[in-house]
Amino acid sequence: MTKLPQVSHERVVRVLKRAGFYTLREGKHIAMTDDKHIVIVPRHHVIKPGTLKQILDAAELSPDRFRELL
């Protein structure tokens, strides 16, 4: 398994948009969907690898695909 980087929530949102997700609502967390999956992204300055893994699992994105879209 490849190590996941620590990234900001803005970069995670940007990657999810490139993967076909769009924003449902924003507040302390950002809810995004691609009409099949709902993904919640917390507004943290740095999203830790464990949290990022949960986001990618919910979005059904592999870590390698995430890196490609960065």
N, C-alpha and C positions, 0 to 999 in steps of 0.2 A: 504494500500500500504506500502511496506517495504521501509525503507530508503536506498538509494544507497550510497556506500562509495566513498570517494575521492581516486582515484588510479592514478598511473602513466600511461603514454601512453604505456610503455613496457608491463605492466600487461594486459591492454586492448587488445593489439595485441596478446599476448600469449593466452588469453581466446578465442579470435576470431579464432585463428589457431586451438585450441582444438575443436571448434564448426564446423570446416570444411572450414574455410575461408583461402585464400592464398593472398599473396601480389601481387598487380598489378604494383604499382610504389611507390617510396619513394622520399620525398623532405621535404618541411616544413610540409607537411601532408602525411599520409600513406593511400593509396587507397587499399582496400581489397575487395575481392569478393568470393562468393561461387557459381558462375555462375547463381544465381537468384537475388542476392542483391549486391549492391555496397555500401560500407561503407567507410567513410572518417574519419580517426582518426588524430586529431591534435597532433603535437609533443610538448606537454606541460609537465612540470615536474609533475603537478597535474591536473588531469581532474576532473572538478567539477561535482557534481551530475546531474545538469541540462544538461550539455553536454553529460555526460554518458548516460542519459536517451534517448537523441536523437540518439546516436550511437546504443543503444540496440533496439530502435524502428525501425531504418533502417535495422538492422540485424535480426529483428523479434525474439529477444531473451528476455525472461522474466528476471526480476531482480533475481528471485530465481535460474534460470538456470545459470545466470552469476555467482552467488555466488558458485554454485556447481563446476563450471569450474575453479574458482580461485584456 
